[in-house]
Amino acid sequence: MSTYDLAQWCKLLRDRGWTGPRIARSLGRSEGYVNNLIRILDRASIAVLERWKHEQEPGAAPPLVCATDWLASVCVLPHDQQDAELARRIAARDTDASGSVHSP
């Protein structure tokens, strides 16, 4: 199961009345981790969510930019700033320090 799918399940359980600690115990994860996943789904822009989901699909080849810690930190920004940060992160991963472009 992808991290994106896990986040969807955590949110669904929370929306059905489960508490953060209960969800965390059932998954063997920390409550903070579960809360971060739910927070990302609640606050991330559509572009960020779509990119995160796409990166988690089997056979996806884009540069991976949606690490959970980055998502948790960027999702507190307004959506237009999230989208700008996403674009910057993609551009940084596409181009290395020498200026050469990585192929996907």
C-alpha positions as a Python dict, from the first residue, in 0.01 Angstrom:
ca = {
    (1, 'M'): (0, 0, 0),
    (2, 'S'): (137, 341, -93),
    (3, 'T'): (175, 624, 155),
    (4, 'Y'): (-94, 813, -36),
    (5, 'D'): (-334, 518, 0),
    (6, 'L'): (-245, 486, 367),
    (7, 'A'): (-329, 854, 415),
    (8, 'Q'): (-665, 800, 245),
    (9, 'W'): (-743, 512, 481),
    (10, 'C'): (-639, 713, 787),
    (11, 'K'): (-863, 1000, 683),
    (12, 'L'): (-1154, 766, 615),
    (13, 'L'): (-1119, 606, 957),
    (14, 'R'): (-1097, 946, 1125),
    (15, 'D'): (-1403, 1065, 934),
    (16, 'R'): (-1584, 755, 1063),
    (17, 'G'): (-1509, 846, 1422),
    (18, 'W'): (-1181, 673, 1495),
    (19, 'T'): (-934, 871, 1705),
    (20, 'G'): (-574, 937, 1604),
    (21, 'P'): (-439, 702, 1873),
    (22, 'R'): (-676, 424, 1767),
    (23, 'I'): (-577, 457, 1402),
    (24, 'A'): (-207, 466, 1495),
    (25, 'R'): (-234, 155, 1713),
    (26, 'S'): (-419, -37, 1443),
    (27, 'L'): (-148, 47, 1188),
    (28, 'G'): (150, 12, 1418),
    (29, 'R'): (248, 374, 1346),
    (30, 'S'): (289, 679, 1564),
    (31, 'E'): (-4, 911, 1624),
    (32, 'G'): (205, 1200, 1488),
    (33, 'Y'): (264, 1015, 1161),
    (34, 'V'): (-106, 937, 1122),
    (35, 'N'): (-201, 1296, 1202),
    (36, 'N'): (53, 1426, 949),
    (37, 'L'): (-91, 1206, 674),
    (38, 'I'): (-443, 1329, 747),
    (39, 'R'): (-326, 1690, 768),
    (40, 'I'): (-160, 1660, 427),
    (41, 'L'): (-484, 1536, 270),
    (42, 'D'): (-685, 1809, 443),
    (43, 'R'): (-457, 2099, 353),
    (44, 'A'): (-252, 2022, 42),
    (45, 'S'): (-335, 2183, -290),
    (46, 'I'): (-484, 1976, -569),
    (47, 'A'): (-156, 1993, -764),
    (48, 'V'): (44, 1865, -467),
    (49, 'L'): (-205, 1584, -400),
    (50, 'E'): (-209, 1481, -765),
    (51, 'R'): (170, 1474, -781),
    (52, 'W'): (191, 1272, -457),
    (53, 'K'): (-64, 1022, -585),
    (54, 'H'): (105, 995, -926),
    (55, 'E'): (446, 929, -771),
    (56, 'Q'): (299, 640, -574),
    (57, 'E'): (151, 461, -875),
    (58, 'P'): (323, 140, -987),
    (59, 'G'): (573, 211, -1262),
    (60, 'A'): (573, 588, -1206),
    (61, 'A'): (896, 737, -1333),
    (62, 'P'): (888, 1107, -1243),
    (63, 'P'): (1154, 1241, -1013),
    (64, 'L'): (1025, 1173, -664),
    (65, 'V'): (965, 1503, -487),
    (66, 'C'): (677, 1432, -248),
    (67, 'A'): (849, 1292, 60),
    (68, 'T'): (615, 1282, 358),
    (69, 'D'): (824, 1525, 564),
    (70, 'W'): (826, 1777, 278),
    (71, 'L'): (450, 1736, 227),
    (72, 'A'): (386, 1796, 598),
    (73, 'S'): (592, 2114, 595),
    (74, 'V'): (455, 2257, 269),
    (75, 'C'): (87, 2184, 336),
    (76, 'V'): (70, 2468, 591),
    (77, 'L'): (128, 2723, 313),
    (78, 'P'): (-145, 2880, 100),
    (79, 'H'): (-222, 2670, -208),
    (80, 'D'): (-53, 2905, -456),
    (81, 'Q'): (268, 2890, -252),
    (82, 'Q'): (243, 2511, -228),
    (83, 'D'): (219, 2492, -606),
    (84, 'A'): (519, 2724, -645),
    (85, 'E'): (722, 2514, -399),
    (86, 'L'): (624, 2199, -588),
    (87, 'A'): (737, 2350, -918),
    (88, 'R'): (1069, 2457, -762),
    (89, 'R'): (1122, 2111, -614),
    (90, 'I'): (1050, 1940, -946),
    (91, 'A'): (1287, 2176, -1129),
    (92, 'A'): (1559, 2114, -871),
    (93, 'R'): (1526, 1737, -911),
    (94, 'D'): (1523, 1762, -1291),
    (95, 'T'): (1848, 1955, -1298),
    (96, 'D'): (2155, 1860, -1101),
    (97, 'A'): (2430, 2094, -982),
    (98, 'S'): (2615, 2076, -1315),
    (99, 'G'): (2309, 2194, -1503),
    (100, 'S'): (2243, 1871, -1688),
    (101, 'V'): (1886, 1753, -1714),
    (102, 'H'): (1790, 1411, -1579),
    (103, 'S'): (1571, 1201, -1799),
    (104, 'P'): (1254, 1076, -1630),
}
